Amino acid sequence: MKRLLLGLPLLAALAGLSCGYRLAGSARSLPAGAATIAIPAFRNQTSRPQAEQFVTHAVRGEFVRRSRLRLVESPAAADLLLEGTITAFQTTPLAYSEAGAANLYEVRLTLDVRLVDLRDGGVAFQGSGLSFRESYDTDMDSFFSQESGSLNRIADKFAASIVTTILENF
C-alpha cells in the first residue's frame, strides 16, 4: 500500500506530460459568447490560380461541420473574423522516370492565419508560416488534374488542423 501511495505522485506527474501535434502559432480558447464567424476569401499571394478558393472552401466547410458558430458572409454581422493569406505555393519534382520525366511531385502550401474577436479587437489565434504538403504520382497527361487534387487534399488538411487548433486550443 505504501508503494502505491508513493507511486501516485509519479503517475500524476507523468500524466501531466503530453505529446501531440500542434500548429506553430499562438492561441487561446474560442472567445466566450461568440456565435457567428465570417471567413472571407483567403488572399492569394502566389502564382497558383484558384488556390484561395480551395483553402477558403475547405476552412468554411470545416467550421460549419465542427463548431457551434454560424457562418455569416459579412464581417459586420460577425463576432469573429478568420482571415488568411496563402504566402507560398510550390510544386517540386521528387522522382523521375527512366525517360527523365518527373513522375512524383510534392505540393507545398504555406499560409498565415489570424482569428480576430470583432467585439473587442482581440486576436484569439495567430499563426504565420503554417506549411502543409502532399505528394502525388503523375504522368505528363495528368499533371494539372493531379496537382488540383493534391491542392484539394492539402486544403482539407489545413482546414482540419486550423479548426482543431482554434476550437480545442490544442
N, C-alpha and C positions, 0 to 999 in steps of 0.2 A: 504494500500500500504506500509506503514511504517513497519507493521508487517511482510509482505512478504520480505522486504529488510533485516530486522533483522534476519529472519529465514534462509536466503540463506547461510550465513557462517556456521551455524549449519548443514544444509543439506550437504554442501560441505565437512565438516569435517567427517560426518557420512559416506558419500560415499567413502571417502578415506580409511575407515576401511574395511578390508576384512576378510572373514572367509573361509577357504577351506582346502583341503587336500594338504599336501606337504611331499615329501620324506625327511628324515633327510639326509642332505648332503649339499655340497656347490656347487653352480652352477653360471655360468654367461651365457650370451647369446651364442647361437651357433656361433662359430667363423666366422667372415665375410670372404667371398671368398672361404670357404671350399666347395668343390664339390664332394669329394669322402670320403668313410669311409671303414675301414677294421674292421671286427668283428671276430677275431679268436675264436676258441672253448674256452668256459669258462673253467677254471681249476676246477677240482672236488676234493676237499679235504675231501670228505665224503665216507662212505662205500656203498652208494647207486649207483650201476652201472647205467650208461647212464643218470644221472641227468643233466650233462653238455650238452648232446645232446638236451634234451627237451628245456633247457633255451636258448642255442645258436640259435637253430632254431626259437624259438619264437621272440627273440630280432632282429635277421636278418630280419624276415618277417615284423615285426612292423616298422622298419626303412625304408624298401622298400615301404611299403604302405603309410607311413605318412610323409616322408621327401623328400626334393629335392635332397638329397645326393644319389650318385650312389655307390652301394656296390661293393667293389673290394676284391679279395682274398688276395693279398699281402700287408702287411703294407708298403712296399717300394713304392707302387703305390698309397698310400692313403694320403689324407690331415689330416684325423682324425683317431684315433685308439680307439676303445671301447674295453676295456679288463675287464674281471671279474673273480671272484673266488667264487665258492659255498663253504661256510665255514661250513655249518651245514645242515643236513637233519634229521628230527625227525618224527617218526610216533608214536603217543600216543593214547592209547585207552581212549575213553571218556565215553562210556556206555557199559553195559553188558547185555546179555540175561539172562533169568531165569536159564538157564543151566550153567551160569558162563562164557560163551564165549563172548569175545569183539565183539560188533556189530556196534559200531560207533567209528571212528578214526579221529584224526586230523593229517594232514601232515603239517609240518613247514619247510620252506626253508629259509636259511639266506645267504646273498651274500654281497660281496664287489665289487664295480664297479668304473671304472675310465675312463674318456674320455680325451684323450691327443691330442692336436693340434701338429701334427708331423712337421709342418712348423717352429714352434718356440719353441717346447718343453713344452708349457704352458698346465696346467691342466684346462680344461673347466668345468669338473664336477668330483666330487669325493664323493662317498657315502660308508660308512662302516657299516656293521651290519644291512643291509636292510632285513627286515623279512616279509615273506608272508606265509599265511596259508590257508588251505582248509579242510573242514570236509567231510566225506563220510560214508554212511551206507554200511555194507557188511555182508556176511556170510563167513564161512571158505573156501567155494569153490571159492569165487570170490575175496578174499583178494588182491592178487597181481594185477589182472586186474583193480580193483578199485583204488589201490594205484597209478598205472601208469596213469589212467585217472585223478586222483586228481593232480598228479605232472604236467600233461599237462596243467590243468586249472591254477595252481599256476604260471607256466612259462608264460602263456598268461597274467596273472595279472601283473606280474613283468615287462614283456616287455612293456605293455601299460603304466605302471607308469613311468618307467625309460625314455622311449621315450618322453612322455608328459613333464616330468621334463626337459629334455635336450632341446627339441625343443621350448618349451614355456617359459623356465626359470621360471617355476611355483613356 
